[in-house]
Amino acid sequence: MCLAVPTQIIKLLDNQMALTSLSGVEKEVSLALLQEEVKEGDYVIVHVGYALSRLDEEDAKKTLAYFEELLDEERYQ
């Protein structure tokens, strides 16, 4: 099973790369596969180090909240 997660761009880098943050974990990802322009503060869907698409902030936060709920349920079982 593959999982792509929303993450926020915190800094645009050279060579179609960006620094992203998810729950305080920072990671460099490639923007080479994106069709649309992105800027710092935007959310993108990331899979295996590649941003696949831009996601609006409301949808990103909803998805991240669902992931947190799943983690909380898993922790208490």
C-alpha positions as CSV (number, residue, x, y, z in Angstrom):
1,M,0.0,0.0,0.0
2,C,1.3,3.5,-0.9
3,L,0.6,6.6,1.2
4,A,0.9,10.2,0.1
5,V,0.7,12.8,2.8
6,P,0.0,16.5,2.8
7,T,3.0,18.6,4.0
8,Q,3.7,22.3,4.0
9,I,6.3,24.1,2.0
10,I,8.5,26.2,4.4
11,K,11.2,27.2,1.9
12,L,11.7,27.0,-1.8
13,L,15.1,25.8,-2.8
14,D,17.1,25.6,-6.0
15,N,16.7,22.9,-8.7
16,Q,12.9,22.4,-8.2
17,M,13.3,21.4,-4.6
18,A,11.6,22.6,-1.5
19,L,12.0,22.2,2.3
20,T,8.8,20.9,3.8
21,S,7.5,20.4,7.3
22,L,5.1,17.8,8.7
23,S,4.6,17.6,12.5
24,G,7.9,19.4,13.0
25,V,9.8,17.0,10.8
26,E,11.6,18.8,7.9
27,K,12.4,17.1,4.7
28,E,13.5,18.2,1.2
29,V,11.2,17.1,-1.6
30,S,11.3,17.5,-5.4
31,L,8.8,19.8,-7.1
32,A,9.7,18.5,-10.5
33,L,6.4,16.6,-11.0
34,L,4.1,19.5,-10.2
35,Q,2.0,21.1,-12.9
36,E,1.1,24.1,-10.9
37,E,3.1,26.9,-9.3
38,V,3.6,26.7,-5.5
39,K,4.9,29.2,-2.9
40,E,6.1,29.0,0.7
41,G,3.2,28.2,3.0
42,D,1.4,26.1,0.4
43,Y,0.5,22.5,1.1
44,V,1.5,19.7,-1.3
45,I,0.8,16.0,-1.4
46,V,4.1,14.1,-1.1
47,H,4.9,10.5,-2.0
48,V,8.4,9.1,-1.8
49,G,10.1,12.5,-1.9
50,Y,8.1,14.0,-4.7
51,A,5.3,16.6,-4.5
52,L,2.5,15.3,-6.7
53,S,0.0,18.2,-6.4
54,R,-0.9,21.3,-4.5
55,L,-3.6,21.0,-1.9
56,D,-5.7,23.9,-0.4
57,E,-5.0,24.6,3.2
58,E,-8.4,23.5,4.5
59,D,-8.2,20.1,2.8
60,A,-4.7,19.6,4.0
61,K,-5.6,20.4,7.6
62,K,-8.6,18.1,7.5
63,T,-6.5,15.2,6.2
64,L,-3.8,15.8,8.8
65,A,-6.5,15.8,11.5
66,Y,-7.8,12.4,10.2
67,F,-4.2,11.1,10.4
68,E,-4.0,12.3,14.0
69,E,-7.2,10.6,14.9
70,L,-6.0,7.4,13.5
71,L,-2.7,7.6,15.4
72,D,-4.6,8.4,18.6
73,E,-6.9,5.4,18.2
74,E,-3.8,3.2,17.5
75,R,-2.0,4.5,20.6
76,Y,-4.9,3.6,22.9
77,Q,-5.6,0.1,21.7
